[in-house]
Amino acid sequence: MTLENFFLLDGSLRPVWRFFLSVVLVFLSYSVAYLLAGEVRDLIPRAGAWYGFFFLFELLALLGSFKVLTRLFEHKPLGVIGLAFHPYWVKELCVGLGIGGIMMVSVGGGEALLGLARFARNPLPARAELAYGSCLFLVLLITATNEELVFRGYPFQKLVESLGPPGAVAVSSAFFGLAHLGNSHHTWISTVNTMLVGIPLSIAYLRTRSLWMPVGMHFTWNYVQGFVFGLPVSGYTFSPSLLKVQVHGAAWLTGSDYGPEGGLLSTVAIVGAGICLFLSARIRISERMKQLVFGPSLAAANAAVHVSPRPDSGENGPT
């Protein structure tokens, strides 16, 4: 193999090198967002504002970086990474919101039913709940989108082309877990669970080739966990919350100060969600994303061989 063939495939940079280039741009995006948020912190010295601006700047920097990569190498619009507003994007987002909510409610409900945690109404003024809940909604939605862009977006998609889906899921999920090692109160169970949760999130992307469903799952898992139940989210505690909680069960079941991700109850919910997503015949790629990702000719061939068009709209999306 010549040096040129080592880096190039059909005259373009090989997917594995695009992956490494995208990782470099992810770190640059993080650095730029950190610097810009620091400037804002000097102008708006309000507690918590820095984090909101940091996550927003990070989102914009990531989208800009991936825009350059998709235009330079794929010659396609940014939507190819999974954020295209195709006819089923709202439905995919809502399905993801539902799955993530069910997962966390099953964990919180399990803790309550087993006597591992006690939940009570937090007596807060309605205006304070609405204001804080709305701000946290936006922040957690942006952070979920950022993490999905990094771990299920362009870098992951280049890994899929290089290693195949199983290898890409394994590598991406492993890094997803390792990225949370800096969080407070982490344990080996929390690290394993964070790696495991990357699997259903990756399956949701691979089944739809969109990020809407994994973003929805990721967001509601965190929002219900932190704002509704008042439980720690990967070592971080949000206050105020709709419910106040007293957790007194074994840490290996509840996760204790790290939050549910550090307990085996979450392991059950994560594995169950992964199995359901993998086996479900109702979750599939829409015709628009099929054409965008694979090209019109290949999409038409795949549709003719594998999938029958829906008679109502000609689309193949989640129903």
Secondary structure, 3 states (H helix, E strand, C coil): CCHHHHHEECCEECHHHHHHHHHHHHHHHHHHHHHHHHHHHHHCCCCCHHHHHHHHHHHHHHHHHHHHHHHHHHCCCHHHHCCCCCCCHHHHHHHHHHHHHHHHHHHHHHHHHCCCEEEEECCCCHHHHHHHHHHHHHHHHHHHHHHHHHHCCHHHHHHHHHHCHHHHHHHHHHHHHHCCCCCCCCCHHHHHHHHHHHHHHHHHHHHHCCCHHHHHHHHHHHHHHHHHCCCCECCECCCCCCEEEEECCCHHHHCHHHCHHHCHHHHHHHHHHHHHHHHCCCCCCCHHHHHHHHCHHHHHHHHHHHCCCCCCCCCCCCC
